[in-house]
Amino acid sequence: CRLSHSQSGKMTFFHMVNCGALTFGPHAIYYYATPLSDYDTWSTSLKGGFFYVGAFFAKLVCLAAFVSTETAGLDLTQELIQACIGAVDVVALYFALTRITARVSLDQKFQAVGLGYAIADSIIYRAGPLWLGARKSEFSWKWLQNGGHANANLIWSISFASVVSLLWNRKSKPDHIVPLLYASIALHAVLPNVVSIVRQLLNLDLWLVVALDVALSVLCALASYSLYSAASRPRP
């Protein structure tokens, strides 16, 4: 049987709400489930979001200047250029962590900045399309998949901020982790391009792309946690 117009409208509304909760809910859960809410670090997250916006426009300019839009299919040269442009995020996070003043520990500061970075990414890339697309009468898995990518980006952003924070702090960090630190920063910077290249090379299903994005983000987070723990450990 066919649904009435009102029933169809309710279903699309609930679909949009569910997709929105999947996309933005984990950010709110992270904020309130960690000490970030106890120290009222929302302003720090907001400032971190502004640094993301600056990085976003800087990358747009670089992409327009150096990346060709005429290539069809996978072009490794263009992907390499885009990976190099990813270094803009390193600079943005570095200045966010060094310029934003907050009366919190470094642990809470990098989490707050990374959270703001992730929220800004979701607002720019997903809020508008979600509002316009998920309200349509035709059901689509696309918006749930976007929510999965938003969760992966949340992990990636906080992990990225943690390793960048080690660039200017932890001056007494062990010498043996310095090469690993730079390798981790480079890996974080190129991760979106790695996902894109693998997707094109293997012609992956969209759900497999989401799974790959989440898995690589978790691996980066585990590596970042190991490095941060090693740098925080008291030296004899």
C-alpha positions, -999 to +999 in steps of 0.1 A: +000+000+000+011+035-007+019+059+022-001+090+026+017+124+021+017+130+059+031+095+066+058+099+040+067+133+054+071+119+089+093+091+077+116+114+058+117+137+088+127+108+111+152+096+085+168+131+085+169+132+123+185+098+125+212+107+099+218+140+117+222+122+150+247+098+135+266+127+119+267+151+149+257+131+179+292+115+185+307+150+188+283+160+215+287+126+233+325+130+232+323+166+247+300+156+275+315+122+282+350+136+287+365+162+311+361+188+283+326+197+295+338+200+331+363+227+322+339+245+298+363+241+267+335+249+242+351+283+234+384+265+226+365+241+203+348+270+186+382+287+180+396+254+167+367+254+142+376+288+130+411+276+123+396+247+103+376+272+082+408+291+075+425+259+064+395+249+043+397+281+023+435+279+020+432+244+006+405+256-018+429+282-032+457+256-035+435+231-052+423+257-077+459+267-084+476+234-086+451+206-092+437+200-127+400+193-131+404+179-166+418+145-156+396+115-157+400+085-134+429+080-111+459+104-116+486+096-090+504+129-098+472+149-089+467+127-058+502+135-047+497+172-051+465+170-031+484+150-004+510+178-002+481+203+001+471+183+032+500+199+050+478+230+054+460+210+082+493+206+100+499+243+099+464+251+110+464+227+139+499+239+149+488+276+151+455+266+167+473+248+195+499+276+200+477+307+195+446+297+214+449+305+251+430+282+274+433+275+311+434+237+307+460+210+304+475+201+270+455+169+270+422+188+272+434+215+248+443+192+219+410+173+224+390+205+224+408+218+193+404+185+175+367+184+184+362+218+170+381+209+138+358+178+134+326+198+140+336+225+115+343+198+089+309+182+094+291+215+092+309+225+060+307+192+042+276+175+056+251+198+072+238+215+040+236+183+019+220+164+048+193+191+053+185+192+016+190+155+007+178+135+037+144+153+036+136+139+001+110+112-001+134+087-016+153+068+011+191+067+005+219+050+024+242+079+013+233+100+044+240+072+068+273+067+051+281+104+054+275+099+092+300+071+092+326+093+075+318+121+101+326+096+129+359+086+112+368+123+108+361+129+145+387+102+154+411+115+128+409+151+139+415+145+176+443+120+168+458+145+144+457+173+170+474+151+196+505+144+174+507+180+162+507+191+199+539+172+204+557+194+178+557+224+202+553+208+236+570+178+253+604+193+246+620+165+265+603+138+244+625+108+238+647+111+207+636+077+194+600+088+189+608+119+169+610+101+135+578+082+144+562+115+153+569+131+119+558+099+101+526+099+121+519+136+112+526+128+075+502+098+077+475+118+092+479+146+065+476+121+036+450+098+051+420+113+031+440+108-001+449+073+008+413+064+012+405+081-021+432+062-040+423+028-025+386+035-033+394+042-070+420+014-074+398-013-059+364+002-070+351-003-035+315-003-024+306+028-005+301+009+027+335-006+024+349+029+019+333+039+052+347+009+069+382+016+055+380+052+066+370+043+101+396+015+103+425+037+091+414+065+115+414+041+144+449+029+135+461+065+133+445+071+167+462+041+183+496+052+169+490+087+182+480+074+216+513+054+218+534+083+208+517+107+232+520+082+260+557+077+253+563+115+252+544+120+285+562+092+303+587+106+328+623+102+317+648+087+341 
